[in-house]
């Protein structure tokens, strides 16, 4: 499955030929480098590891340096693994760029959502609030948690206040509207997970369209 790593630059809009304003997310994707090739004989399955983002040598520990040296690959800050489709092949140190992706195709984009900290049950789960007048003391508090006398306990998985966000989120079937090769930029329709500068994994959509 064709995959690349990148970072979220921000959001803007472009205009279609009919003059319609389309919200887009700008992603600086790649170039990514193949840093390892896994095979059935050595690892039990076929896959490749790709790296993205330059990093200074003094920020890498000895095992990390040894891994890149073994494959004669440049040091990279972020690594991810790609399972290969039948007949798909890669070479060591092969460079993957935005030019490898076709405009109009659908993508699956994975990122870490923005962290919201500890939030109440209304913001976190969309629960309804209580009455706002006549002396109510439960305007934004959780309702009853247990089930009266029987079973008389709170069930596991009950939705309540707690930490919100900072989770791995995948947006599926995002349309790739434009590629700017000289600046390593992708413009995709709509929003994607995470803050500006957040790491993203971009690959052709698994469902909804045959992109192979």
C-alpha positions in Angstrom: 0.0 0.0 0.0 1.6 3.3 -1.1 2.3 5.3 2.0 4.1 8.5 3.0 4.7 10.5 6.2 4.2 14.2 6.5 3.2 17.0 8.8 0.1 19.2 8.9 0.8 22.8 7.8 -2.6 24.2 8.3 -6.0 24.9 6.5 -7.0 27.2 3.7 -9.4 27.1 0.8 -9.2 26.8 -3.0 -11.8 27.5 -5.7 -13.2 25.0 -8.2 -13.7 25.9 -11.8 -17.3 26.7 -11.0 -16.2 29.2 -8.3 -17.1 27.0 -5.3 -14.9 27.5 -2.3 -13.4 24.2 -1.1 -11.8 23.9 2.4 -8.5 22.1 2.2 -5.7 21.0 4.6 -2.1 21.6 3.4 0.3 18.7 4.2 4.0 18.8 3.8 4.6 15.2 2.9 8.0 13.6 2.4 10.4 13.0 0.9 10.4 9.7 2.8 13.2 7.1 2.4 13.1 3.3 2.6 15.2 2.5 5.7 14.6 -1.3 5.9 13.1 -4.1 3.9 11.5 -7.1 5.6 10.9 -10.4 3.9 9.2 -13.7 4.8 12.6 -15.4 5.0 14.1 -13.0 7.6 11.0 -11.5 9.4 8.1 -13.8 8.6 6.3 -11.3 6.4 6.8 -8.8 3.6 7.0 -5.1 4.5 9.2 -2.0 4.3 10.1 0.6 6.8 10.2 4.2 5.7 11.7 7.2 7.5 10.8 10.9 7.5 12.3 14.1 8.9 15.9 14.9 9.3 17.5 14.6 12.8 20.9 15.5 14.2 23.3 12.6 14.9 23.8 13.5 18.5 20.0 13.0 19.1 20.2 9.3 18.1 21.4 6.6 20.4 23.8 3.8 19.4 21.2 1.1 18.5 19.4 3.6 16.3 22.6 4.6 14.5 23.4 1.0 14.0 20.0 0.3 12.4 20.5 3.0 9.9 24.1 2.1 9.2 23.2 -1.5 8.5 20.9 -0.4 5.7 23.2 2.5 4.7 20.2 4.9 5.1 20.2 8.5 6.3 19.2 9.2 9.9 15.4 9.9 10.2 13.3 11.2 13.0 10.1 9.3 12.4 9.7 5.7 11.2 6.7 3.7 10.1 6.1 0.3 8.5 4.2 -0.5 5.3 2.8 -3.9 4.5 3.3 -4.7 0.8 0.6 -5.6 -1.7 1.1 -8.5 -4.0 3.7 -7.6 -6.6 4.7 -4.4 -4.9 8.4 -3.9 -4.5 10.8 -1.3 -3.0 14.6 -0.9 -3.0 16.8 0.2 -0.1 17.1 4.0 0.1 14.3 4.5 -2.4 12.8 7.9 -2.1 9.0 8.3 -1.9 7.6 11.8 -2.7 4.3 13.5 -3.3 4.7 12.9 -7.0 4.0 9.2 -6.4 0.4 10.0 -5.5 -2.3 10.7 -8.1 -4.6 13.7 -7.9 -8.2 12.7 -7.5 -7.5 9.5 -5.6 -8.8 8.9 -2.1 -6.6 8.7 1.0 -6.7 7.4 4.5 -4.9 9.9 6.8 -3.9 9.0 10.4 -2.8 11.4 13.1 -2.9 12.2 16.8 -5.9 14.3 17.7 -5.6 17.5 19.8 -5.4 16.9 23.5 -8.2 18.6 25.5 -7.2 17.6 29.0 -9.7 16.6 31.6 -13.3 17.4 30.4 -16.8 16.9 31.8 -19.3 14.4 30.4 -21.1 17.0 28.3 -18.1 18.1 26.3 -16.5 14.6 26.2 -19.5 12.5 25.3 -22.2 15.0 24.2 -24.5 14.3 27.1 -27.5 16.6 27.7 -27.4 19.0 30.6 -29.9 19.3 33.4 -32.5 22.1 34.1 -30.9 25.5 34.2 -33.4 27.1 36.6 -35.7 26.6 39.6 -32.9 25.7 41.9 -31.4 22.8 40.0 -28.1 21.6 41.3 -27.3 19.3 38.4 -26.9 21.7 35.4 -23.8 20.0 34.0 -23.2 17.1 36.4 -23.5 13.5 35.4 -26.8 11.8 36.0 -27.4 8.5 37.9 -24.5 6.1 37.5 -25.7 3.0 39.3 -28.9 0.9 38.7 -30.8 1.5 41.9 -30.8 -1.4 44.4 -30.0 -4.0 41.9 -27.3 -4.5 40.7 -26.3 -1.5 42.8 -23.0 -0.8 41.1 -21.6 1.1 38.2 -21.0 -1.0 35.1 -17.6 -1.0 33.4 -17.3 1.4 30.4 -19.8 3.9 31.8 -19.3 7.2 30.1 -18.3 10.0 32.4 -15.7 12.8 32.9 -12.1 12.2 32.1 -9.2 12.8 29.8 -10.2 13.8 26.3 -8.3 13.8 23.0 -4.7 12.9 22.3 -5.8 9.7 20.5 -4.9 8.0 17.2 -7.6 9.0 14.7 -7.9 7.9 11.0 -10.0 9.9 8.5 -10.9 7.7 5.6 -11.6 8.4 1.9 -10.1 12.0 1.9 -9.8 13.3 -1.7 -6.4 14.5 -2.9 -7.2 17.7 -4.7 -3.7 19.1 -5.6 0.0 18.2 -5.5 2.8 20.8 -5.5 5.9 18.7 -6.2 8.5 21.5 -5.9 7.4 22.2 -2.3 6.4 18.7 -1.3 2.9 19.7 -0.6 -0.4 17.9 -0.7 -3.8 19.6 -0.6 -6.6 17.4 0.6 -10.3 18.1 0.9 -11.5 18.9 4.5 -9.8 18.6 7.8 -7.4 16.0 9.2 -6.5 15.0 12.8 -4.0 16.9 15.0 -2.6 20.3 15.5 -0.4 22.3 13.1 3.0 20.6 12.8 1.5 17.2 13.8 2.8 14.0 12.3 0.5 12.3 9.7 0.6 9.0 7.9 -0.9 9.2 4.5 -1.8 6.2 2.3 -4.2 5.3 -0.4 -7.7 4.5 0.9 -8.3 0.8 1.8 -12.1 1.1 1.4 -14.3 3.0 -0.9 -12.1 3.0 -4.0 -9.5 0.8 -5.7 -6.4 2.9 -5.8 -3.9 0.3 -6.6 
